[in-house]
């Protein structure tokens, strides 16, 4: 059964707060314009979401992602929040679904995000923003490149942090599960 203990919930919450900070503060270094299409940008919001997956597992990552994306919704950008939620879940779920190896997980995540977002952009841009389908089709390659590179921006730094702190974190969370609570009975 997938569950979140107190330490993992606390870490997922802190990482969700970091997502919020990255989302609220406009412009560089947290928001970098994408050169091939000026209506989208790279951001750091997905990095704490990926760190949440690595440190707390899929439940913590889902929690962090929902909280992080809710900041976009709270700012009034409903459509942007929907796109961000779809993109980050496509990245995180693909990374989690692969069983072994950083490189296969990364390839699966980049491919998943680019493919899922290409479909989402094709289907939702005309509905949300009333863009003609031929315009959407014309920008799909640029958006796929942006989504693929955004997945790498999320995954690589998160993996570097995890490779340095993952063993320590596992020891900290194992201590919790091995400590026996004293009985109140004699």
N, C-alpha and C positions, 0 to 999 in steps of 0.2 A: 504494500500500500504506500502511495506517495503522500508524505506529510511534511510539515515544516515545524521543527522544534523552535524554541524561543530564540536561540542564537541565530539560526538561519532566518527567522522572520525579522529579527532586528537588522541583520545585514541587508536583507532584501529591501527593507524600508529605507535604510540609509542610501542604498543605491538608487531607489526610486526618487528620493529627494535630490540626489545628484542629477538624475535625468531631468527633474523639474528645473534645476538651476541652469543646466545646459539648454533647456528649451526656452526659458524665460529671457535669458540674456541674449540680445540680438547681435548679429555681426561677428566678425572674427574675434577671437579664435574659435568660438563655439559654433559658428555658422559661416561656412565658406561657400561663396557663389560657385556654381557648377558652370564651367566655361562653354559647354555645348548647348545649354538651354537655360536661359536666365531666370526662369520661374521656379527652379528647384535649386537646392544647395546641399552640400555635405554638412553633416553635423555630428556632434559627439554623443548625442542622446542614446544611441543604440549600444555604445560601449558599456555603460553600467548594466544595461539589460543582459548583455552577453556575459559580463562578469557575474551577474546574479545566477545565470544558468550554470556556470562553471563552479561557483562556490556553494550555491544553495539547491541546485537541481531544477527540474522543470516547473515545479509548483512555485518556487521562489521567483523564477524567471518570469512566469506568467503574472504573478503579483506585481513585480517591478515594472513589467511592460504595461500592464493596465494602468497603474498609477502614473507612470511616466507619460503615457499617451493622454491620460485624462487632463493633463495640463494644457495640451493643445485644444481639447474640447472646451475647457474652462475659459480659454482666451477667445472663444467664439469661432474657432476655425474647425467646424464640424467635419468638413470634407477632408481637410488636411490631417485631422486626427484619425479618420477612417483609413486613409492611405498609409499613414505612419504605423498604425496598428497592424494592418495587413502585412506591410513590409517587414516589420520587426518579428512578427510571429512566423512568417515564412523563413526567416533567417534562423531564428532560435529553434524552431521545431525540426528543421532539417539537420541542424548541428546535433541536436539531441538524438534524433532518430538513427544516425550513423553509429555503429557500435565501436569502431576502433579507428585510431589514427587521426592526428590533427589535420593532415593534408586532405584525406578523403572527406572529413567532416567539413573542412573549409570549402572544398570544391562543391560539395552537396549544398551547402548554405548559399554560396554565391549563385549557383545555378538555380536553386529554388527561389531565391529572392528575385532574380532577374526574370524568371519565367512567370512566377505568380504576379509580379508587379506589371509585367507586360500585359498579361490578361486583364488585370484589374484596371490598368490605365486604358486599355482598349474599350472595356465595358463601361467604366465609370466616368471617364473624362467627358464624353459626350452628354451624359446624364447630369453630372454635377455642374460642369462649367459650360455646357452648351457648345462645346467645340465640335466643328464638323469632323466626321470620321476620317476624311482624307488628311486633315491637319494632324489628327491624333496618330494616324499611321505614319506620317512623316516624322514625328518626334519620338516614336517608339524606340528606334535604335539608340538615340541619345539617352533616353530615360533608362533603358536596359543597362547601358554602360554606367550611368550614375548609380543605379541600384547595385550592380555588381561591385563597383568600387566602394560604395557605402558599406556593403557587407564586410569587405576587407578592413575598412576603417574601424568597424565594430569588433571584429574577431581578433585581429592580430595584437592590438594593445591589451585587450582583455586576456588573451592567452599568455602574453608576456608577464602580466601581473600575477596570473594564476600559477605560472611556472615558478615564480619566486615565492609566493605565499601559500600555495595550495597544500603543501605538506603540513605547514604550521596550522592552517585552518582545520584540516582533517584531525589533527591531534586535539585541537580545542573542542571540536564538536564531538569527538569520541569520548572525551572526559565526561561530558554531560551524560552520555548514555551508559557509562560504566559506573558512575557514582550511585551508590545505594542510599536511598533515603532512610534515615533512622526511623524505627518504628516507635510509636508513642506508647505501645503496650510494653509491660515488663516481661 
